[in-house]
Amino acid sequence: MSTVRRFVPADENQLQSLVQPLQGPGFSWDDLLFSAELVQAQTWVYEVAGTIQSFVCIRDSGEAWEFTIVATRQDGQRKGSMKALLSSVMGGLEPRRHIWLEVHEQNLAAQALYQGLGFRQTGLRGGYYRDGSAALLYTWSEDKPLPSV
Ligand SMILES: CC(C)(COP(=O)(O)OP(=O)(O)OC[C@H]1O[C@@H](n2cnc3c(N)ncnc32)[C@H](O)[C@@H]1OP(=O)(O)O)[C@@H](O)C(=O)NCCC(=O)NCCS
């Protein structure tokens, strides 16, 4: 039985454990910043039988929504969890606006995920990550799909 629901503070330890093994050049969160983001953003989780498989933090940037953290637990990846979670929350975001996110140029799994959901690359920030890699900017728009770069 799967559920998409809002984050509650009791989820924090589970989410800290979920992100720990995922840390790397393109996904690096300091513990304190991570804790703050969970509550300052609108955080949604995808839970199966009491275990959180995936979560997303969404910020209201005024002009657009922004996905700031997107992650699936290591042993639950490639089972459709994130696709299910993002499809669900993207359909419910009000007001309807563009969605922005940044992804490490070498994070091909995440890029395939976003492209499959209809995001298009709309920009590039060179030298954005600590390892010197670029961030690809992706945008999703329901009513005005943007051309691929
Ligand atoms: C990227 C990430 C969130 C994907 O989550 P997931 O739950 O495994 O993704 P899903 O199973 O829902 O996959 C949906 C689609 O994404 C793409 N995808 C996901 N993982 C992939 C991989 N390892 N290689 C290629 N494509 C992949 C596929 O198109 C997939 O559809 P398919 O299985 O029908 O081919 C996950 O790998 C993750 O948490 N990575 C570490 C943290 C991270 O990089 N976050 C994103 C930062 S921008």
The ligand as an ORCA input file, in Angstrom:
! r2SCAN-3c Opt
* xyz 0 1
  C      17.408     10.231     -9.335
  C      16.531      9.450     -8.343
  C      15.783     10.438     -7.464
  C      15.527      8.572     -9.137
  O      14.619      8.002     -8.216
  P      13.929      6.563     -8.482
  O      12.851      6.379     -7.487
  O      14.983      5.520     -8.572
  O      13.316      6.806     -9.946
  P      12.144      5.971    -10.618
  O      12.303      4.515    -10.287
  O      10.839      6.604    -10.316
  O      12.514      6.136    -12.161
  C      11.733      6.912    -13.060
  C      12.549      7.098    -14.332
  O      13.761      7.819    -14.082
  C      14.830      7.307    -14.893
  N      15.844      6.683    -14.052
  C      15.809      6.484    -12.728
  N      16.959      5.902    -12.312
  C      17.722      5.735    -13.412
  C      19.010      5.196    -13.626
  N      19.749      4.713    -12.624
  N      19.507      5.204    -14.876
  C      18.780      5.693    -15.909
  N      17.533      6.213    -15.772
  C      17.021      6.232    -14.527
  C      14.174      6.292    -15.814
  O      13.716      6.983    -16.958
  C      13.021      5.807    -14.967
  O      11.975      5.240    -15.715
  P      12.091      3.676    -16.135
  O      12.516      2.909    -14.922
  O      10.682      3.369    -16.589
  O      13.095      3.619    -17.216
  C      17.416      8.486     -7.493
  O      18.308      7.789     -8.333
  C      18.182      9.175     -6.390
  O      17.675      9.404     -5.290
  N      19.476      9.524     -6.670
  C      20.330     10.145     -5.644
  C      19.902     11.562     -5.309
  C      19.793     12.411     -6.552
  O      20.616     12.335     -7.454
  N      18.753     13.268     -6.587
  C      18.485     14.153     -7.708
  C      19.248     15.420     -7.560
  S      18.851     16.564     -8.900
*
